[in-house]
Each structure stands twice: as structure tokens, then as C-alpha cells.
Amino acid sequence: MTVKPAPAGECPQCWQHAHDKSIHRRLKPREDCPQCVDHMNNGHPSLVPKKPSRWW
């Protein structure tokens, strides 16, 4: 199955991993994809930072 390229404004790696089921097929149930984890921790271009807590 060929996946269409990511639309404008979307992260290409996230788009590919979300729409191409063959990438995660080899993973066990509830196992995280090492590429996705690394991407989220070290290089995802469009994460929105959390607002600082103002509880106190």
C-alpha cells in the first residue's frame, strides 16, 4: 500500500508512521516504536509546549 505524502503543515515522519501500517506491524502488542519515541523526544518539529503550572 502506498501512502500519500504528508499534507502541508504536517510532520512527514508522523504522517508516514500513522498511515503506513507495515511500519508498526513487527511490534508486539503495547510495544512502543523506537523511531517514534526518538522522534518525539529529540526532533518533533511541531510540539506545543505545556503552559507553566500556576497553581501556587
Salt bridges, closest charged atoms under 4 A:
none
